[in-house]
Amino acid sequence: MNKPEQQSQEALFSWAKNPATLAKYPALDLLSSSLNGVRLTIMQAVFAKRGGMLKGEWDVRLPVARGGYIGLIIEMKAGKNTLTKEQKYYEMRMKEEGHCTCVCYDWLSAKAVIESYLEMPK
């Protein structure tokens, strides 16, 4: 994961885990991230793959149902980065399984997507 992308994701989780934000959106207690994109040693990568890490898995997950979806999946990008082939496949599969998906280029747009998603009816 590149540094601007990581910083955006950290800012997003800082906002999401803030007590005032959690009071407004209690479902954020389930917001989590994958560790895809984190630099690993060869042995760590082997263990991660054996342990189920998926190539192309998106960065942020919110496994709560809203608006007819079963969950929200966000891929954080920075600059001119675009989805990889594996990430496009993951997006397609998540949509087929009933998830809402969104690519966000900064934490404020990810925040807005999450807020809009959580304001949809259950």
MODELLER restraints for C-alpha pairs under 7 A, 6 or more apart:
rsr = mdl.restraints
at = mdl.atoms
rsr.add(forms.Gaussian(group=physical.xy_distance, feature=features.Distance(at['CA:1:A'], at['CA:37:A']), mean=4.23, stdev=0.5))
rsr.add(forms.Gaussian(group=physical.xy_distance, feature=features.Distance(at['CA:1:A'], at['CA:38:A']), mean=5.64, stdev=0.5))
rsr.add(forms.Gaussian(group=physical.xy_distance, feature=features.Distance(at['CA:4:A'], at['CA:78:A']), mean=6.15, stdev=0.5))
rsr.add(forms.Gaussian(group=physical.xy_distance, feature=features.Distance(at['CA:5:A'], at['CA:76:A']), mean=6.27, stdev=0.5))
rsr.add(forms.Gaussian(group=physical.xy_distance, feature=features.Distance(at['CA:5:A'], at['CA:77:A']), mean=5.71, stdev=0.5))
rsr.add(forms.Gaussian(group=physical.xy_distance, feature=features.Distance(at['CA:5:A'], at['CA:78:A']), mean=5.23, stdev=0.5))
rsr.add(forms.Gaussian(group=physical.xy_distance, feature=features.Distance(at['CA:8:A'], at['CA:106:A']), mean=5.57, stdev=0.5))
rsr.add(forms.Gaussian(group=physical.xy_distance, feature=features.Distance(at['CA:8:A'], at['CA:107:A']), mean=4.80, stdev=0.5))
rsr.add(forms.Gaussian(group=physical.xy_distance, feature=features.Distance(at['CA:9:A'], at['CA:107:A']), mean=6.23, stdev=0.5))
rsr.add(forms.Gaussian(group=physical.xy_distance, feature=features.Distance(at['CA:11:A'], at['CA:107:A']), mean=6.31, stdev=0.5))
rsr.add(forms.Gaussian(group=physical.xy_distance, feature=features.Distance(at['CA:12:A'], at['CA:107:A']), mean=5.13, stdev=0.5))
rsr.add(forms.Gaussian(group=physical.xy_distance, feature=features.Distance(at['CA:12:A'], at['CA:111:A']), mean=6.57, stdev=0.5))
rsr.add(forms.Gaussian(group=physical.xy_distance, feature=features.Distance(at['CA:15:A'], at['CA:21:A']), mean=6.75, stdev=0.5))
rsr.add(forms.Gaussian(group=physical.xy_distance, feature=features.Distance(at['CA:16:A'], at['CA:22:A']), mean=6.62, stdev=0.5))
rsr.add(forms.Gaussian(group=physical.xy_distance, feature=features.Distance(at['CA:16:A'], at['CA:28:A']), mean=6.26, stdev=0.5))
rsr.add(forms.Gaussian(group=physical.xy_distance, feature=features.Distance(at['CA:22:A'], at['CA:28:A']), mean=6.15, stdev=0.5))
rsr.add(forms.Gaussian(group=physical.xy_distance, feature=features.Distance(at['CA:30:A'], at['CA:62:A']), mean=6.12, stdev=0.5))
rsr.add(forms.Gaussian(group=physical.xy_distance, feature=features.Distance(at['CA:30:A'], at['CA:63:A']), mean=6.71, stdev=0.5))
rsr.add(forms.Gaussian(group=physical.xy_distance, feature=features.Distance(at['CA:31:A'], at['CA:61:A']), mean=5.77, stdev=0.5))
rsr.add(forms.Gaussian(group=physical.xy_distance, feature=features.Distance(at['CA:31:A'], at['CA:62:A']), mean=4.71, stdev=0.5))
rsr.add(forms.Gaussian(group=physical.xy_distance, feature=features.Distance(at['CA:32:A'], at['CA:60:A']), mean=5.80, stdev=0.5))
rsr.add(forms.Gaussian(group=physical.xy_distance, feature=features.Distance(at['CA:32:A'], at['CA:61:A']), mean=5.37, stdev=0.5))
rsr.add(forms.Gaussian(group=physical.xy_distance, feature=features.Distance(at['CA:32:A'], at['CA:62:A']), mean=6.67, stdev=0.5))
rsr.add(forms.Gaussian(group=physical.xy_distance, feature=features.Distance(at['CA:33:A'], at['CA:59:A']), mean=5.26, stdev=0.5))
rsr.add(forms.Gaussian(group=physical.xy_distance, feature=features.Distance(at['CA:33:A'], at['CA:60:A']), mean=4.38, stdev=0.5))
rsr.add(forms.Gaussian(group=physical.xy_distance, feature=features.Distance(at['CA:33:A'], at['CA:61:A']), mean=5.96, stdev=0.5))
rsr.add(forms.Gaussian(group=physical.xy_distance, feature=features.Distance(at['CA:34:A'], at['CA:58:A']), mean=6.89, stdev=0.5))
rsr.add(forms.Gaussian(group=physical.xy_distance, feature=features.Distance(at['CA:34:A'], at['CA:59:A']), mean=5.20, stdev=0.5))
rsr.add(forms.Gaussian(group=physical.xy_distance, feature=features.Distance(at['CA:34:A'], at['CA:60:A']), mean=6.54, stdev=0.5))
rsr.add(forms.Gaussian(group=physical.xy_distance, feature=features.Distance(at['CA:36:A'], at['CA:57:A']), mean=6.84, stdev=0.5))
rsr.add(forms.Gaussian(group=physical.xy_distance, feature=features.Distance(at['CA:55:A'], at['CA:86:A']), mean=6.44, stdev=0.5))
rsr.add(forms.Gaussian(group=physical.xy_distance, feature=features.Distance(at['CA:56:A'], at['CA:86:A']), mean=4.47, stdev=0.5))
rsr.add(forms.Gaussian(group=physical.xy_distance, feature=features.Distance(at['CA:56:A'], at['CA:87:A']), mean=4.18, stdev=0.5))
rsr.add(forms.Gaussian(group=physical.xy_distance, feature=features.Distance(at['CA:56:A'], at['CA:90:A']), mean=6.10, stdev=0.5))
rsr.add(forms.Gaussian(group=physical.xy_distance, feature=features.Distance(at['CA:57:A'], at['CA:87:A']), mean=6.33, stdev=0.5))
rsr.add(forms.Gaussian(group=physical.xy_distance, feature=features.Distance(at['CA:57:A'], at['CA:90:A']), mean=6.19, stdev=0.5))
rsr.add(forms.Gaussian(group=physical.xy_distance, feature=features.Distance(at['CA:58:A'], at['CA:73:A']), mean=6.75, stdev=0.5))
rsr.add(forms.Gaussian(group=physical.xy_distance, feature=features.Distance(at['CA:58:A'], at['CA:74:A']), mean=6.26, stdev=0.5))
rsr.add(forms.Gaussian(group=physical.xy_distance, feature=features.Distance(at['CA:58:A'], at['CA:75:A']), mean=4.94, stdev=0.5))
rsr.add(forms.Gaussian(group=physical.xy_distance, feature=features.Distance(at['CA:58:A'], at['CA:87:A']), mean=6.81, stdev=0.5))
rsr.add(forms.Gaussian(group=physical.xy_distance, feature=features.Distance(at['CA:59:A'], at['CA:74:A']), mean=6.10, stdev=0.5))
rsr.add(forms.Gaussian(group=physical.xy_distance, feature=features.Distance(at['CA:59:A'], at['CA:75:A']), mean=5.01, stdev=0.5))
rsr.add(forms.Gaussian(group=physical.xy_distance, feature=features.Distance(at['CA:59:A'], at['CA:76:A']), mean=6.28, stdev=0.5))
rsr.add(forms.Gaussian(group=physical.xy_distance, feature=features.Distance(at['CA:60:A'], at['CA:73:A']), mean=5.72, stdev=0.5))
rsr.add(forms.Gaussian(group=physical.xy_distance, feature=features.Distance(at['CA:60:A'], at['CA:74:A']), mean=4.96, stdev=0.5))
rsr.add(forms.Gaussian(group=physical.xy_distance, feature=features.Distance(at['CA:60:A'], at['CA:75:A']), mean=6.37, stdev=0.5))
rsr.add(forms.Gaussian(group=physical.xy_distance, feature=features.Distance(at['CA:61:A'], at['CA:72:A']), mean=5.89, stdev=0.5))
rsr.add(forms.Gaussian(group=physical.xy_distance, feature=features.Distance(at['CA:61:A'], at['CA:73:A']), mean=4.70, stdev=0.5))
rsr.add(forms.Gaussian(group=physical.xy_distance, feature=features.Distance(at['CA:61:A'], at['CA:74:A']), mean=6.47, stdev=0.5))
rsr.add(forms.Gaussian(group=physical.xy_distance, feature=features.Distance(at['CA:62:A'], at['CA:71:A']), mean=5.65, stdev=0.5))
rsr.add(forms.Gaussian(group=physical.xy_distance, feature=features.Distance(at['CA:62:A'], at['CA:72:A']), mean=5.03, stdev=0.5))
rsr.add(forms.Gaussian(group=physical.xy_distance, feature=features.Distance(at['CA:62:A'], at['CA:73:A']), mean=6.42, stdev=0.5))
rsr.add(forms.Gaussian(group=physical.xy_distance, feature=features.Distance(at['CA:63:A'], at['CA:70:A']), mean=6.77, stdev=0.5))
rsr.add(forms.Gaussian(group=physical.xy_distance, feature=features.Distance(at['CA:63:A'], at['CA:71:A']), mean=4.43, stdev=0.5))
rsr.add(forms.Gaussian(group=physical.xy_distance, feature=features.Distance(at['CA:63:A'], at['CA:72:A']), mean=6.41, stdev=0.5))
rsr.add(forms.Gaussian(group=physical.xy_distance, feature=features.Distance(at['CA:64:A'], at['CA:70:A']), mean=6.08, stdev=0.5))
rsr.add(forms.Gaussian(group=physical.xy_distance, feature=features.Distance(at['CA:64:A'], at['CA:71:A']), mean=4.89, stdev=0.5))
rsr.add(forms.Gaussian(group=physical.xy_distance, feature=features.Distance(at['CA:65:A'], at['CA:71:A']), mean=5.20, stdev=0.5))
rsr.add(forms.Gaussian(group=physical.xy_distance, feature=features.Distance(at['CA:65:A'], at['CA:122:A']), mean=5.99, stdev=0.5))
rsr.add(forms.Gaussian(group=physical.xy_distance, feature=features.Distance(at['CA:66:A'], at['CA:117:A']), mean=6.64, stdev=0.5))
rsr.add(forms.Gaussian(group=physical.xy_distance, feature=features.Distance(at['CA:66:A'], at['CA:118:A']), mean=6.57, stdev=0.5))
rsr.add(forms.Gaussian(group=physical.xy_distance, feature=features.Distance(at['CA:66:A'], at['CA:120:A']), mean=5.54, stdev=0.5))
rsr.add(forms.Gaussian(group=physical.xy_distance, feature=features.Distance(at['CA:66:A'], at['CA:121:A']), mean=5.54, stdev=0.5))
rsr.add(forms.Gaussian(group=physical.xy_distance, feature=features.Distance(at['CA:66:A'], at['CA:122:A']), mean=4.42, stdev=0.5))
rsr.add(forms.Gaussian(group=physical.xy_distance, feature=features.Distance(at['CA:67:A'], at['CA:120:A']), mean=5.12, stdev=0.5))
rsr.add(forms.Gaussian(group=physical.xy_distance, feature=features.Distance(at['CA:67:A'], at['CA:121:A']), mean=5.29, stdev=0.5))
rsr.add(forms.Gaussian(group=physical.xy_distance, feature=features.Distance(at['CA:67:A'], at['CA:122:A']), mean=5.98, stdev=0.5))
rsr.add(forms.Gaussian(group=physical.xy_distance, feature=features.Distance(at['CA:69:A'], at['CA:98:A']), mean=5.30, stdev=0.5))
rsr.add(forms.Gaussian(group=physical.xy_distance, feature=features.Distance(at['CA:69:A'], at['CA:99:A']), mean=5.23, stdev=0.5))
rsr.add(forms.Gaussian(group=physical.xy_distance, feature=features.Distance(at['CA:69:A'], at['CA:100:A']), mean=5.99, stdev=0.5))
rsr.add(forms.Gaussian(group=physical.xy_distance, feature=features.Distance(at['CA:70:A'], at['CA:98:A']), mean=5.61, stdev=0.5))
rsr.add(forms.Gaussian(group=physical.xy_distance, feature=features.Distance(at['CA:70:A'], at['CA:99:A']), mean=5.37, stdev=0.5))
rsr.add(forms.Gaussian(group=physical.xy_distance, feature=features.Distance(at['CA:71:A'], at['CA:99:A']), mean=4.91, stdev=0.5))
rsr.add(forms.Gaussian(group=physical.xy_distance, feature=features.Distance(at['CA:71:A'], at['CA:100:A']), mean=6.20, stdev=0.5))
rsr.add(forms.Gaussian(group=physical.xy_distance, feature=features.Distance(at['CA:72:A'], at['CA:99:A']), mean=5.63, stdev=0.5))
rsr.add(forms.Gaussian(group=physical.xy_distance, feature=features.Distance(at['CA:72:A'], at['CA:100:A']), mean=4.79, stdev=0.5))
rsr.add(forms.Gaussian(group=physical.xy_distance, feature=features.Distance(at['CA:72:A'], at['CA:101:A']), mean=5.86, stdev=0.5))
rsr.add(forms.Gaussian(group=physical.xy_distance, feature=features.Distance(at['CA:73:A'], at['CA:99:A']), mean=6.84, stdev=0.5))
rsr.add(forms.Gaussian(group=physical.xy_distance, feature=features.Distance(at['CA:73:A'], at['CA:100:A']), mean=6.24, stdev=0.5))
rsr.add(forms.Gaussian(group=physical.xy_distance, feature=features.Distance(at['CA:73:A'], at['CA:101:A']), mean=4.84, stdev=0.5))
rsr.add(forms.Gaussian(group=physical.xy_distance, feature=features.Distance(at['CA:73:A'], at['CA:102:A']), mean=6.55, stdev=0.5))
rsr.add(forms.Gaussian(group=physical.xy_distance, feature=features.Distance(at['CA:74:A'], at['CA:101:A']), mean=5.80, stdev=0.5))
rsr.add(forms.Gaussian(group=physical.xy_distance, feature=features.Distance(at['CA:74:A'], at['CA:102:A']), mean=4.99, stdev=0.5))
rsr.add(forms.Gaussian(group=physical.xy_distance, feature=features.Distance(at['CA:74:A'], at['CA:103:A']), mean=5.66, stdev=0.5))
rsr.add(forms.Gaussian(group=physical.xy_distance, feature=features.Distance(at['CA:74:A'], at['CA:104:A']), mean=6.90, stdev=0.5))
rsr.add(forms.Gaussian(group=physical.xy_distance, feature=features.Distance(at['CA:75:A'], at['CA:102:A']), mean=6.48, stdev=0.5))
rsr.add(forms.Gaussian(group=physical.xy_distance, feature=features.Distance(at['CA:75:A'], at['CA:103:A']), mean=4.77, stdev=0.5))
rsr.add(forms.Gaussian(group=physical.xy_distance, feature=features.Distance(at['CA:75:A'], at['CA:104:A']), mean=6.24, stdev=0.5))
rsr.add(forms.Gaussian(group=physical.xy_distance, feature=features.Distance(at['CA:76:A'], at['CA:103:A']), mean=6.00, stdev=0.5))
rsr.add(forms.Gaussian(group=physical.xy_distance, feature=features.Distance(at['CA:76:A'], at['CA:104:A']), mean=5.08, stdev=0.5))
rsr.add(forms.Gaussian(group=physical.xy_distance, feature=features.Distance(at['CA:76:A'], at['CA:105:A']), mean=5.86, stdev=0.5))
rsr.add(forms.Gaussian(group=physical.xy_distance, feature=features.Distance(at['CA:77:A'], at['CA:104:A']), mean=6.08, stdev=0.5))
rsr.add(forms.Gaussian(group=physical.xy_distance, feature=features.Distance(at['CA:77:A'], at['CA:105:A']), mean=4.80, stdev=0.5))
rsr.add(forms.Gaussian(group=physical.xy_distance, feature=features.Distance(at['CA:78:A'], at['CA:105:A']), mean=5.16, stdev=0.5))
rsr.add(forms.Gaussian(group=physical.xy_distance, feature=features.Distance(at['CA:78:A'], at['CA:106:A']), mean=6.95, stdev=0.5))
rsr.add(forms.Gaussian(group=physical.xy_distance, feature=features.Distance(at['CA:91:A'], at['CA:101:A']), mean=6.75, stdev=0.5))
rsr.add(forms.Gaussian(group=physical.xy_distance, feature=features.Distance(at['CA:95:A'], at['CA:101:A']), mean=6.94, stdev=0.5))
rsr.add(forms.Gaussian(group=physical.xy_distance, feature=features.Distance(at['CA:104:A'], at['CA:110:A']), mean=5.52, stdev=0.5))
